[in-house]
Amino acid sequence: MATETGEPDLLTIDELAARAGVTVRTIRFYSTRGLLPPPALGPRRVGHYGPGHLSRLALIEELQHQGLTLAAIERYLRRLPEDLSAHDLAIHRGVVASWVPDGTEEITHAELERRAGRPLTEDDIGKLAAMDVLERRAVAGDRGEAARFRVDPGLLALGTQLLAVPASLDTVLAARTVLLDHARSTAHELTRLFHEEVWGPYEARETDPTEVEAMKSLSAHMQPLVVQALVTAFQRALREELRRTYGTGDDGPD
């Protein structure tokens, strides 16, 4: 979300609502509850919103899909550092989404571009599909049918930002393969470790069916904790690799 000069792309409340796929009324309601920081005031006291507002809206919506009440969402957001960037908020949203059932919706090409806030070429759509942001459901035909896509609304904002990275579709697919391969390996080893070191010994010594069921429930609720730990470890490892390769922290080469 940036202009051609590299400045942040500031949005009016109507534009923010369109990008986030919510109503203006919803944004104002979240603001009154303190879930969204106030906008920057421009000429004639018109409020302008930035990438952080968009990422925070996506996180709030994901937490609601998870079933959290507004009070619980307020507590969750209060625990987040105040200086989190839009990218950091997007990572938090990804962590939440990793243990929530898919919340996709089907939209037209015109609506997709409206949500993305920019025109999308076939190459752009191919990259978004490679990142699992969307899936093509129908192709525009000679009879005037509109192309349709099944889209993950929360990931669309992050995927659109990644389109600015000068990488080919082949590179995006290769990166996805690397991530999936290592993710599967990590998930396999962690599951094996839990089964052998925690669940196996517990099942062997516990005879009360109620306690066994409680342990199964606990193991299911451990997933978000494990995902959060993995994300934190990956962020630290990535920063170290960037420093080693480019002599910088988070931004890559100058």
Secondary structure, 3 states (H helix, E strand, C coil): CECCCCCECCECHHHHHHHHCCCHHHHHHHHHCCCCCCCEECHHHCEEECHHHHHHHHHHHHHHHHCCCHHHHHHHHHCCCCCCCHHHHHHHHHHHHCCCCCCCEEEEHHHHHHHHCCCCCHHHHHHHHHCCCEEEEECCCCCCCCCEEEECHHHHHHHHHHCCCCCCHHHHHHHHHHHHHHHHHHHHHHHHHHHHHHHHHHHHHCCCHHHHHHHHHHHHHCHHHHHHHHHHHHHHHHHHHHHHHHCCCCCCCC
